[in-house]
Amino acid sequence: MTRTVSRDWVVRRRLAVQRLSSAPLPHAADAVRLLTCVQSQDAPLAAHSLAMRSRTTSYAGVLDAQSAGGWVRTHILRPTWHHVAPEDLRWIQSLTGAKVEASAASRQRQLGVTPEVRERGIELLRTLLVDGRSMTRRELGPAFAAAGLPGPGEAMAHQLIVAEVRSVICSGPPRGAEHTYALVDGLVAPAASDSWSRARAAVELTHRFYAGHGPASERDLQRWSGLTLSEIRSATAELTTSPSLLASHPLEQVSCQDETLWFDPSVTSRTTREHTAYLLSTFDEAALTYPRTGFLRRNQQADRTRLVSEAGGGIVVVGAHDVGTFNRKLEQRRAIVTVRPDVDLTPAERDGIAEAAELLASFHERTLELVFG
């Protein structure tokens, strides 16, 4: 019989599993591997998400870890940016890339990105990025235009995404905070996982998701991965009944709000450094992944659509509840963090938010200016 648990139990376990309230991981790259793919279109706040889960404490430190090959940044799983470990790149792209590419087909036709254009763009990238060269999008634009291909703008962006999901290119070494592109074959060594069958890869991705994001539902995994429910259910069944497929223990399940949630019981889930408050990017894996059983909002009526979608912002979590939004603006010497609560806060809750904001400012090596709006 499936055990019924509270939403509070689920949320607190996730905070510990994702190392937000348990012992930090040694390196930012370890956080990428735990979560498998880390959504990262807001690159500075995605870097802060890794720092909150590890002993890497500064933006410069995170960029250094990426430059050293700890992970790459590319379009994977869905048509948006993610961090992913190099050894996981090819097998995940092989499993999910075709669906990502197909999802953009209609828009590509509107932009004139035909199959011929896509193939020519890929060959041009192989030429431009040969011998370990990396280039920014700004540098690639004129080269595409000179070759008679759509240059700077959305059309070229779609050509780059196609090359990414086919494992032709991924991020090269960052130039400061500027993104570059490089050939996958020049950065990522071949691995046995490159030749996994689709079924084998689906089982691996399913386990990795539940291990790094659980407790989570099959529909949470579907939204995150793009796999079909049929593939997910088949993989989940294998992982529940065949512990030999796992490093340690079969998946377990609980019920919360009439939804079945799965998790790996062997993953660290003990709270050892509980914080009063967290400032989580809109795209943080703990904030974005669970539409039905995520952080409970104290004020369900507050309209925050515009605020949450702003660049450099996200949600404020206090006591495992979503209590408002924040936005971070960086100046030369200070980080201005503006918090917009949806509810009245106690002095202790405000102090917890101030501590979380101080950690964010320190991450960017700036003095904090905290504003409650």
C-alpha positions in Angstrom: 0.0 0.0 0.0 1.3 3.4 -1.0 2.1 5.7 2.0 0.3 9.1 2.0 2.5 12.0 3.0 2.0 15.7 3.4 3.1 18.3 0.9 5.3 19.8 3.6 7.1 16.4 3.9 7.6 16.3 0.1 8.9 19.8 -0.2 11.3 19.4 2.7 12.7 16.1 1.3 13.3 17.8 -2.1 15.2 20.7 -0.5 17.5 18.1 1.2 17.8 15.9 -1.9 18.8 18.9 -4.0 21.4 19.9 -1.3 19.7 23.2 -0.5 19.1 22.1 3.1 21.6 19.2 3.4 25.4 19.1 3.3 26.7 21.0 0.3 28.3 19.1 -2.5 32.1 19.6 -2.9 32.0 21.3 -6.3 29.5 23.1 -8.6 30.0 20.3 -11.2 28.7 17.8 -8.6 25.4 19.8 -8.4 25.1 19.6 -12.2 25.6 15.8 -12.1 23.1 15.4 -9.3 20.4 17.3 -11.2 21.5 15.9 -14.6 20.3 19.0 -16.5 20.1 22.4 -14.9 18.0 25.0 -16.7 20.2 28.0 -17.3 18.8 30.7 -19.6 19.4 33.2 -16.8 23.1 32.3 -16.6 24.1 34.3 -13.5 21.2 33.0 -11.4 21.7 29.5 -12.7 25.3 29.8 -11.5 24.0 30.9 -8.1 21.7 27.9 -8.0 24.8 25.7 -8.3 26.6 27.7 -5.6 23.7 27.2 -3.2 24.1 23.5 -3.6 27.9 23.3 -3.4 31.0 24.8 -1.7 31.7 27.0 -4.8 30.8 30.4 -3.4 31.3 32.9 -6.2 30.2 33.6 -9.7 33.9 33.7 -10.8 34.4 30.3 -9.2 31.4 28.8 -11.1 32.7 30.2 -14.4 36.2 28.8 -13.6 34.6 25.4 -13.0 32.8 25.5 -16.3 35.9 26.6 -18.1 37.8 23.7 -16.6 35.3 21.3 -18.2 33.0 20.6 -15.3 30.0 20.9 -17.6 28.8 22.5 -20.8 25.9 24.8 -21.5 23.7 24.0 -24.4 20.1 23.5 -25.6 19.0 20.1 -24.3 15.8 18.3 -23.1 13.7 21.3 -24.1 14.4 24.2 -26.5 16.1 26.2 -23.8 19.5 26.4 -22.2 20.7 23.9 -19.6 24.0 22.9 -17.9 24.9 19.3 -18.4 27.9 17.2 -17.6 30.0 16.4 -20.7 29.7 12.7 -20.3 25.9 13.0 -20.3 25.6 15.2 -23.4 25.5 12.7 -26.2 23.2 10.1 -24.8 20.7 12.6 -23.6 20.7 14.5 -26.9 20.3 11.2 -28.7 17.3 10.4 -26.5 15.5 13.8 -26.5 17.1 15.9 -29.3 14.8 14.8 -32.2 11.7 15.9 -30.3 13.3 19.3 -29.5 14.2 19.8 -33.2 10.7 18.8 -34.3 9.1 21.2 -31.9 10.7 24.1 -33.7 10.0 22.9 -37.3 7.0 25.2 -37.9 8.9 28.3 -36.8 11.9 27.4 -38.8 9.8 27.1 -41.9 8.5 30.6 -41.3 12.1 31.9 -40.9 13.3 30.1 -44.1 15.5 27.6 -42.2 15.0 24.7 -44.6 16.6 21.3 -44.3 19.2 22.5 -46.7 20.0 25.6 -44.6 20.3 23.4 -41.5 22.8 21.1 -43.1 24.8 23.9 -44.6 24.9 25.6 -41.3 26.2 22.5 -39.6 29.0 22.1 -42.1 29.9 25.7 -41.7 30.2 25.3 -38.0 32.4 22.3 -38.4 34.7 24.4 -40.5 34.6 27.6 -38.4 35.2 25.7 -35.1 37.9 23.3 -36.2 41.0 22.6 -34.1 39.4 23.6 -30.8 38.4 27.1 -31.8 35.5 28.7 -30.0 33.4 31.7 -31.2 30.6 33.9 -29.8 27.3 34.3 -31.5 28.3 37.8 -32.4 31.4 36.4 -34.2 29.4 33.7 -35.9 26.8 36.0 -37.4 28.9 37.7 -40.1 30.4 34.3 -41.1 26.9 32.8 -41.6 25.9 35.9 -43.6 29.0 35.6 -45.8 28.2 32.0 -46.5 24.7 33.0 -47.7 23.0 31.7 -44.6 20.7 33.6 -42.3 23.0 35.7 -40.2 22.5 37.4 -36.8 19.0 37.0 -35.4 16.4 34.3 -34.7 17.0 32.4 -37.9 20.7 31.8 -37.0 19.7 31.0 -33.4 17.5 28.1 -34.7 20.4 26.8 -36.8 22.6 26.8 -33.7 20.0 25.0 -31.7 19.7 22.3 -34.4 23.5 21.8 -34.2 23.3 21.6 -30.4 20.6 19.0 -30.2 22.5 16.9 -32.8 25.6 17.0 -30.5 27.6 18.9 -33.1 28.2 22.0 -30.9 27.9 23.0 -27.3 29.4 25.8 -25.2 33.0 26.5 -25.4 35.1 28.2 -22.6 33.3 31.3 -21.3 34.9 34.6 -22.1 34.2 36.3 -18.9 30.4 36.0 -18.7 30.1 35.8 -22.6 28.9 32.5 -24.1 30.9 30.8 -26.8 30.3 27.8 -29.1 32.7 24.9 -29.8 32.6 21.5 -31.4 31.4 18.7 -29.1 33.9 16.3 -30.6 36.7 18.6 -29.6 35.6 18.9 -26.0 33.8 15.7 -25.0 35.5 12.3 -25.1 33.6 9.3 -26.4 31.8 7.2 -23.8 30.1 3.9 -23.7 26.8 5.7 -23.0 27.0 7.2 -26.5 25.8 3.9 -27.9 23.0 3.1 -25.4 19.7 1.9 -26.8 16.7 4.2 -26.5 15.2 2.0 -23.8 18.4 1.9 -21.8 18.8 5.7 -22.0 15.2 6.2 -21.0 15.7 4.1 -17.9 18.9 6.0 -17.0 17.3 9.4 -17.4 14.2 8.4 -15.4 16.4 7.2 -12.5 18.6 10.3 -12.6 15.5 12.5 -12.5 13.9 10.8 -9.5 17.3 10.6 -7.7 18.0 14.3 -8.2 14.4 15.8 -8.2 12.4 13.3 -6.2 9.8 12.9 -4.8 8.3 13.7 -8.2 5.5 12.5 -10.4 5.6 10.9 -13.9 4.1 14.1 -15.3 6.8 16.1 -13.7 9.3 14.0 -15.5 7.4 14.2 -18.7 7.5 18.0 -18.6 11.1 18.1 -17.7 12.4 15.5 -20.2 10.0 15.4 -23.1 9.8 11.6 -22.9 6.4 10.1 -23.5 4.4 8.8 -20.6 4.6 5.3 -22.0 8.4 5.5 -21.9 8.4 6.9 -18.4 6.0 4.4 -17.1 7.9 1.5 -18.6 11.2 2.8 -17.2 9.7 3.5 -13.8 8.3 0.0 -13.6 11.8 -1.4 -14.4 13.4 0.8 -11.7 10.8 -0.3 -9.1 11.1 -4.1 -9.7 14.7 -4.5 -10.9 17.2 -3.1 -8.3 20.1 -4.5 -10.4 19.6 -1.6 -12.7 20.4 0.8 -9.9 23.6 1.5 -7.9 21.9 0.8 -4.6 18.1 0.6 -4.2 14.9 0.4 -6.2 12.6 3.4 -6.4 10.0 4.0 -3.8 6.7 5.8 -4.0 4.4 7.9 -1.9 1.1 9.6 -2.4 0.6 13.3 -2.0 -2.6 15.2 -3.0 -3.8 12.1 -4.9 -0.6 12.1 -7.0 2.0 9.3 -6.9 5.5 10.6 -6.4 8.7 8.6 -6.9 12.1 8.9 -5.3 15.4 7.1 -4.7 15.5 6.3 -1.0 19.3 6.0 -1.0 19.9 9.7 -1.9 20.8 12.0 0.9 17.6 13.5 2.3 18.5 14.6 5.9 18.2 18.3 6.6 21.4 19.5 8.2 21.6 23.2 7.3 18.1 24.5 7.2 17.7 28.1 6.2 14.8 30.4 7.1 14.6 31.6 3.5 15.8 30.9 -0.1 15.9 33.2 -3.1 15.3 30.8 -6.0 15.6 31.8 -9.6 12.4 31.4 -11.6 14.2 28.6 -13.4 15.8 26.9 -10.4 15.2 23.2 -10.5 13.5 23.3 -7.1 11.1 26.1 -8.2 10.2 25.1 -11.8 9.8 21.3 -11.8 6.7 20.6 -9.8 3.5 22.4 -11.1 1.2 20.5 -8.8 3.2 19.8 -5.6 5.8 22.6 -5.6 6.1 25.3 -3.0 2.7 26.2 -1.6 1.9 29.9 -2.2 0.7 31.6 0.9 -1.3 34.1 -1.2 -2.9 32.3 -4.1 -4.6 35.5 -5.4 -1.4 37.5 -5.9 -0.8 38.2 -9.6 2.9 37.8 -10.1 3.2 36.7 -13.7 5.2 39.7 -14.9 7.4 39.9 -11.8 8.4 36.2 -11.8 9.3 36.3 -15.5 11.7 39.3 -15.2 15.3 38.5 -15.9 17.4 38.3 -12.7 14.5 37.3 -10.5 12.5 34.5 -9.0 10.6 33.4 -5.9 11.1 33.9 -2.2 10.7 30.7 -0.2 10.2 30.9 3.6 9.6 27.8 5.7 9.0 25.8 2.5 6.3 28.2 1.4 6.4 30.6 -1.6 5.8 34.1 -0.1 6.7 36.5 -2.9 9.1 37.4 -5.6 12.5 39.1 -5.8 14.6 40.8 -8.4 18.4 41.2 -8.5 20.1 44.2 -10.2 23.9 44.3 -10.3 25.8 47.6 -10.3 29.6 48.1 -10.2 29.9 47.8 -6.4 26.5 46.7 -5.1 23.8 44.2 -5.7 20.3 45.7 -5.3 17.9 42.9 -4.2 14.2 44.0 -4.3 11.8 41.7 -2.4 8.1 41.9 -3.1 6.2 39.9 -0.5 2.7 38.6 -1.2 2.0 38.4 2.5 2.9 40.1 5.8 6.3 38.8 7.1 7.4 38.4 10.6 10.7 40.0 11.8 12.3 36.5 11.8 11.2 35.9 8.2 12.6 39.2 7.1 15.8 38.4 8.8 16.0 35.1 7.0 15.3 36.8 3.6 18.0 39.3 4.4 20.5 36.5 5.0 19.6 34.8 1.7 20.0 38.2 -0.1 23.4 38.7 1.6 24.5 35.3 0.2 23.4 36.3 -3.3 25.2 39.6 -3.1 28.3 37.9 -1.7 28.2 35.4 -4.6 28.5 38.3 -7.0 31.2 39.9 -4.8 29.2 43.0 -4.2 27.7 44.9 -1.2 24.0 44.2 -0.6 21.3 46.8 -0.8 18.1 45.1 0.2 14.7 46.7 -0.6 11.3 45.4 0.5 8.9 46.6 -2.1 
